[in-house]
């Protein structure tokens, strides 16, 4: 099939040496290469080969990625991955009575709802409708809240991908990525308030003034973050490429789609997860025990 040539326009956003580096990472062996630059019209196969390495150097919008996914003739199967996933969310303050703390359950539900909603938005932008039933609490036991989620394999696979990618981040990288996700300050504030239950109800006299100050600073902060984001690598650059590739295969995604999902969703997930003492864990996928859980 013919291609739009848009990938050339994206490559031109980089200096020549970086373009060469990306093409080298794609391992395209062709006589049409001249001084590290591809000559002539790129084929779908060549676009596909370049796309994943490219996404580890730049975060594209959903609309931009849709064009390149079409040019690369990527296959997006709604039934290729698992339709069930179980996760454990750690408790910040364990209730010794054995009950389910409402604030902890609220915060965990917001985190899982938001990451689900964001993944659905990215998948929907590619022209694939998805549906997911609300998360169902499967169990509660000392130390965590267990959730069992079911629905579209694209959405369930996306949730698993983001959680597993987060746990694969190098030490200290999660805080950096969480800073990039600062644009969701309103939702993040709700999560922080829920987890800080004792603090918030004991300090109600300070809350109103703090909210007014935060509201005044939010717009300025978000603009600063957007400006600084352009100077950073995308989130996928901090996750080992082999991890994304392996999880993509397990979860039914093309590696380029998986990398785009990591770029778009991981910063926000990292922001929402930053209050937890340990990462959320995937315990099973599609009824099978997760390798990450088995090694925990």
Secondary structure, 3 states (H helix, E strand, C coil): CCCCCHHHHHHCCCCHHHHHHHHHHHCCCCCCEECCEECCCCCHHHHHHHHHHHHCCCCCCHHHHHHHHHHCCCCCCCCCCCCEEEEEEECCCCCCCCCCCHHHHHHHHHHHHHHHHHHHHHHHHCCCCCCECCCEEEEEECCEEEEEEEECHHHHHHHHHHHHHHHCCCCCHHHHHHHHCHHHHHHHHHHHHHHCHHHHHHCHHHHHHHHHHHHHHHHHHHHHHHHHHCCCCCHHHHCCHHHHHHHHHHHCCCHHHHHHHHHHHHHHHHHHHCCCCCCCEEEEECCEECHHHHCC
